[in-house]
């Protein structure tokens, strides 16, 4: 199976990260759209490659997402085919 290659439109935006890159131009991907879980299930079902019903897909996805969330909340990283998820911090300290 050939590896999928991404082709994205990008724009340059000025960074406001003050410590190291304040004012420098950084690339940012221009998103085509955003999908929610129901829309992803619709995409899977429309391609015809899955024998599971919509309800079973929704249930399996819900179980997987719940388990990933639990792992992140306990402080663990989760490695998935799409990337590595890890707990992070946001806000001002």
Backbone as a printed PyTorch tensor [residue, N CA C, xyz], in Angstrom:
tensor([[[  0.8440,  -1.1730,   0.0000],
         [  0.0000,   0.0000,   0.0000],
         [  0.8970,   1.2460,   0.0000]],

        [[  0.6460,   2.1600,  -0.9170],
         [  1.4350,   3.3870,  -1.0060],
         [  1.0650,   4.3280,   0.1370]],

        [[  2.0660,   5.0320,   0.6230],
         [  1.8370,   5.9820,   1.7060],
         [  1.0940,   7.2020,   1.1660]],

        [[  0.0880,   7.6560,   1.9020],
         [ -0.6680,   8.8400,   1.4990],
         [  0.1780,  10.0890,   1.7330]],

        [[  0.1640,  10.9870,   0.7720],
         [  0.9090,  12.2350,   0.8900],
         [ -0.0710,  13.3960,   0.9690]],

        [[  0.1700,  14.2670,   1.9010],
         [ -0.7110,  15.4100,   2.0990],
         [ -0.3330,  16.5440,   1.1440]],

        [[ -1.3460,  17.2130,   0.6250],
         [ -1.1630,  18.4380,  -0.1440],
         [ -2.1180,  19.4610,   0.4450]],

        [[ -1.5690,  20.4600,   1.1220],
         [ -2.3780,  21.4510,   1.8170],
         [ -2.0710,  22.8390,   1.3000]],

        [[ -3.0760,  23.7060,   1.3760],
         [ -2.8580,  25.1250,   1.1490],
         [ -2.4220,  25.7260,   2.4800]],

        [[ -1.4620,  26.6290,   2.4230],
         [ -0.9800,  27.2610,   3.6580],
         [ -0.9790,  28.7740,   3.4960]],

        [[ -0.9210,  29.4520,   4.6210],
         [ -0.7370,  30.9030,   4.6380],
         [  0.3150,  31.2080,   5.6830]],

        [[  0.9390,  32.3550,   5.5640],
         [  1.9260,  32.7860,   6.5500],
         [  1.2590,  33.7520,   7.5150]],

        [[  1.4490,  33.5020,   8.8120],
         [  0.9000,  34.3700,   9.8550],
         [  2.0370,  34.8170,  10.7640]],

        [[  1.9030,  36.0060,  11.2820],
         [  2.9260,  36.5320,  12.1710],
         [  2.7840,  35.9150,  13.5510]],

        [[  3.8620,  35.3890,  14.0890],
         [  3.8590,  34.7450,  15.4000],
         [  3.7630,  35.7970,  16.5010]],

        [[  3.0000,  35.4770,  17.5360],
         [  2.9500,  36.3540,  18.7050],
         [  3.5380,  35.6720,  19.9430]],

        [[  4.2730,  34.5780,  19.7270],
         [  4.9400,  33.8820,  20.8250],
         [  6.1600,  34.7090,  21.2080]],

        [[  6.1010,  35.3740,  22.3350],
         [  7.0580,  36.4140,  22.6760],
         [  8.4650,  35.9300,  23.0130]],

        [[  8.6220,  34.7060,  23.5150],
         [  9.9340,  34.2860,  23.9870],
         [ 10.9560,  34.1010,  22.8700]],

        [[ 10.5490,  33.5090,  21.7410],
         [ 11.5380,  33.1560,  20.7270],
         [ 11.2110,  33.6330,  19.3210]],

        [[  9.9450,  33.6920,  18.9730],
         [  9.6100,  33.9250,  17.5690],
         [  8.7050,  35.1250,  17.3610]],

        [[  8.6860,  36.0720,  18.2670],
         [  7.7870,  37.2160,  18.1620],
         [  8.0230,  37.9640,  16.8570]],

        [[  6.9890,  38.0680,  16.0490],
         [  7.0680,  38.8140,  14.8080],
         [  7.5050,  38.0070,  13.6030]],

        [[  8.0440,  36.8160,  13.7930],
         [  8.4540,  35.9910,  12.6540],
         [  7.2200,  35.4230,  11.9610]],

        [[  7.3540,  35.1640,  10.6730],
         [  6.2620,  34.5760,   9.9070],
         [  6.3230,  33.0480,  10.0220]],

        [[  5.1970,  32.4290,  10.3250],
         [  5.1080,  30.9850,  10.4990],
         [  4.0180,  30.4360,   9.5700]],

        [[  4.2290,  29.2570,   8.9730],
         [  3.1920,  28.6810,   8.1050],
         [  2.0340,  28.1270,   8.9260]],

        [[  0.8290,  28.2510,   8.3670],
         [ -0.3760,  27.7190,   8.9990],
         [ -1.2320,  27.0730,   7.9120]],

        [[ -1.7100,  25.8710,   8.1640],
         [ -2.5460,  25.1580,   7.1970],
         [ -3.9210,  25.8230,   7.1280]],

        [[ -4.4040,  26.0360,   5.9080],
         [ -5.7590,  26.5460,   5.7030],
         [ -6.6920,  25.3310,   5.6840]],

        [[ -7.5300,  25.2210,   6.6980],
         [ -8.4210,  24.0670,   6.8330],
         [ -9.5590,  24.1400,   5.8220]],

        [[ -9.8500,  23.0240,   5.1810],
         [-10.9650,  22.9600,   4.2370],
         [-12.2890,  22.9120,   4.9760]],

        [[-12.3160,  22.1480,   6.0590],
         [-13.5140,  22.0180,   6.8900],
         [-13.1600,  21.2660,   8.1580]],

        [[-14.1220,  21.1030,   9.0460],
         [-13.9560,  20.3610,  10.2820],
         [-15.0300,  19.2830,  10.3340]],

        [[-14.6490,  18.0820,  10.7560],
         [-15.5870,  16.9620,  10.8710],
         [-15.8420,  16.6430,  12.3290]],

        [[-17.0970,  16.3170,  12.6500],
         [-17.3990,  15.7820,  13.9770],
         [-17.5370,  14.2600,  13.8640]],

        [[-17.7820,  13.5990,  14.9720],
         [-17.8250,  12.1420,  14.9870],
         [-18.9140,  11.5920,  14.0660]],

        [[-20.0840,  12.1920,  14.0730],
         [-21.1790,  11.7250,  13.2170],
         [-20.8060,  11.8360,  11.7380]],

        [[-20.1430,  12.9080,  11.3730],
         [-19.7390,  13.0890,   9.9740],
         [-18.6590,  12.0730,   9.5730]],

        [[-17.7670,  11.7490,  10.5020],
         [-16.7710,  10.7130,  10.2200],
         [-17.4360,   9.3560,  10.0090]],

        [[-18.4280,   9.0470,  10.8380],
         [-19.1660,   7.7930,  10.6810],
         [-19.8680,   7.7720,   9.3240]],

        [[-20.4580,   8.9040,   8.9170],
         [-21.0950,   8.9890,   7.5960],
         [-20.0930,   8.7250,   6.4780]],

        [[-18.8780,   9.2750,   6.6050],
         [-17.8460,   9.0520,   5.5840],
         [-17.4710,   7.5720,   5.4960]],

        [[-17.3100,   6.9320,   6.6570],
         [-16.9660,   5.5070,   6.6710],
         [-18.0700,   4.6980,   6.0170]],

        [[-19.3070,   4.9680,   6.3880],
         [-20.4450,   4.2170,   5.8550],
         [-20.6290,   4.4630,   4.3550]],

        [[-20.3940,   5.6910,   3.8900],
         [-20.6150,   6.0140,   2.4730],
         [-19.5950,   5.3420,   1.5650]],

        [[-18.4380,   5.0110,   2.0740],
         [-17.4120,   4.3620,   1.2670],
         [-17.6500,   2.8560,   1.1410]],

        [[-18.5600,   2.3190,   1.9480],
         [-18.9640,   0.9260,   1.8110],
         [-17.9460,  -0.1020,   2.2640]],

        [[-16.9160,   0.3030,   2.9630],
         [-15.8900,  -0.6470,   3.3660],
         [-16.0520,  -1.2000,   4.7600]],

        [[-17.1990,  -0.9660,   5.3690],
         [-17.3930,  -1.3960,   6.7570],
         [-18.7080,  -2.1620,   6.8830]],

        [[-18.6380,  -3.3410,   7.4850],
         [-19.8370,  -4.1650,   7.6580],
         [-20.6170,  -3.7920,   8.9150]],

        [[-20.0590,  -2.8990,   9.7340],
         [-20.7330,  -2.5190,  10.9760],
         [-21.8720,  -1.5370,  10.6980]],

        [[-22.9110,  -1.6200,  11.5010],
         [-24.0210,  -0.6720,  11.3870],
         [-23.5790,   0.6800,  11.9560]],

        [[-24.3590,   1.7030,  11.6330],
         [-24.0850,   3.0510,  12.1580],
         [-24.0300,   3.0350,  13.6870]],

        [[-24.9560,   2.3250,  14.3130],
         [-25.0120,   2.2820,  15.7750],
         [-23.7730,   1.5930,  16.3560]],

        [[-23.3480,   0.4910,  15.7140],
         [-22.1550,  -0.2090,  16.1990],
         [-20.8990,   0.6380,  16.0170]],

        [[-20.8000,   1.3440,  14.8930],
         [-19.6630,   2.2480,  14.6840],
         [-19.6410,   3.3530,  15.7400]],

        [[-20.8110,   3.9390,  15.9820],
         [-20.9140,   5.0110,  16.9790],
         [-20.5160,   4.4950,  18.3600]],

        [[-20.9760,   3.2980,  18.7030],
         [-20.6620,   2.7080,  20.0020],
         [-19.1630,   2.4140,  20.1250]],

        [[-18.5720,   1.8030,  19.0770],
         [-17.1360,   1.4820,  19.1100],
         [-16.2950,   2.7530,  19.2000]],

        [[-16.6640,   3.7690,  18.4240],
         [-15.9260,   5.0360,  18.4700],
         [-16.0510,   5.6870,  19.8420]],

        [[-17.2380,   5.6260,  20.4190],
         [-17.4470,   6.1930,  21.7570],
         [-16.6010,   5.4930,  22.8110]],

        [[-16.5390,   4.1510,  22.7380],
         [-15.7040,   3.3930,  23.6810],
         [-14.2310,   3.7480,  23.5310]],

        [[-13.7690,   3.8400,  22.2810],
         [-12.3730,   4.1870,  22.0290],
         [-12.0500,   5.5860,  22.5480]],

        [[-12.8960,   6.5610,  22.2460],
         [-12.6410,   7.9350,  22.6780],
         [-12.6850,   8.0480,  24.2060]],

        [[-13.5990,   7.3350,  24.8340],
         [-13.6850,   7.3610,  26.2850],
         [-12.4170,   6.7830,  26.9210]],

        [[-11.9150,   5.6970,  26.3600],
         [-10.6970,   5.0730,  26.8950],
         [ -9.4830,   5.9750,  26.6850]],

        [[ -9.4020,   6.6130,  25.5190],
         [ -8.3040,   7.5540,  25.2590],
         [ -8.3620,   8.7070,  26.2550]],

        [[ -9.5560,   9.2410,  26.4880],
         [ -9.7140,  10.3330,  27.4520],
         [ -9.2690,   9.9040,  28.8520]],

        [[ -9.6610,   8.6960,  29.2800],
         [ -9.2520,   8.1930,  30.5910],
         [ -7.7340,   8.0920,  30.6960]],

        [[ -7.0930,   7.5870,  29.6390],
         [ -5.6270,   7.4740,  29.6420],
         [ -4.9730,   8.8450,  29.7590]],

        [[ -5.4790,   9.8120,  29.0240],
         [ -4.9150,  11.1690,  29.0870],
         [ -5.1180,  11.7830,  30.4620]],

        [[ -6.2950,  11.5690,  31.0470],
         [ -6.5770,  12.1380,  32.3670],
         [ -5.7080,  11.5280,  33.4660]],

        [[ -5.2830,  10.2700,  33.2820],
         [ -4.3980,   9.6520,  34.2800],
         [ -2.9340,  10.0250,  34.0440]],

        [[ -2.6770,  10.8010,  32.9750],
         [ -1.3150,  11.2700,  32.7210],
         [ -0.5210,  10.4120,  31.7550]],

        [[ -1.1850,   9.5820,  30.9850],
         [ -0.5060,   8.6990,  30.0260],
         [ -0.6280,   9.2500,  28.6160]],

        [[  0.3240,   8.8960,  27.7530],
         [  0.2480,   9.2170,  26.3300],
         [ -0.4130,   8.0530,  25.6070]],

        [[ -1.0390,   8.3370,  24.4710],
         [ -1.6880,   7.3180,  23.6550],
         [ -1.1560,   7.4620,  22.2340]],

        [[ -0.6230,   6.3710,  21.6790],
         [ -0.1090,   6.3930,  20.3230],
         [ -1.1440,   5.7300,  19.4100]],

        [[ -1.6110,   6.4820,  18.4300],
         [ -2.5990,   6.0160,  17.4650],
         [ -2.0160,   6.1270,  16.0580]],

        [[ -2.6150,   5.4950,  15.0690],
         [ -2.0980,   5.6110,  13.7030],
         [ -2.0290,   7.0550,  13.1970]],

        [[ -2.8880,   7.9270,  13.6940],
         [ -2.8750,   9.3260,  13.2370],
         [ -1.9010,  10.2040,  14.0080]],

        [[ -1.3320,   9.6990,  15.0800],
         [ -0.3720,  10.4860,  15.8540],
         [ -0.3770,  10.1180,  17.3200]],

        [[  0.4390,  10.8550,  18.0670],
         [  0.5920,  10.6250,  19.5040],
         [ -0.1870,  11.6900,  20.2570]],

        [[ -1.0370,  11.2490,  21.1720],
         [ -1.7740,  12.1710,  22.0370],
         [ -1.1440,  12.1370,  23.4150]],

        [[ -0.9530,  13.3130,  23.9940],
         [ -0.3510,  13.3890,  25.3280],
         [ -1.0310,  14.5160,  26.1110]],

        [[ -1.0840,  14.3950,  27.4300],
         [ -1.6370,  15.4760,  28.2330],
         [ -0.8410,  16.7510,  28.0160]],

        [[ -1.5110,  17.8820,  28.1050],
         [ -0.8200,  19.1610,  27.9350],
         [ -1.4020,  20.2130,  28.8460]],

        [[ -0.6950,  21.3060,  28.9470],
         [ -1.1020,  22.4160,  29.7820],
         [ -1.4360,  23.6190,  28.9060]],

        [[ -2.4450,  24.3690,  29.3050],
         [ -2.7640,  25.6060,  28.6320],
         [ -3.0240,  26.6690,  29.6760]],

        [[ -3.0680,  27.8870,  29.2550],
         [ -3.3580,  28.9690,  30.1770],
         [ -2.1060,  29.7040,  30.6100]],

        [[ -2.2770,  30.6020,  31.5580],
         [ -1.1580,  31.4080,  32.0470],
         [ -0.6950,  30.8670,  33.3830]],

        [[  0.6210,  30.8030,  33.5570],
         [  1.2110,  30.2880,  34.7850],
         [  2.0520,  31.3350,  35.4290]]])
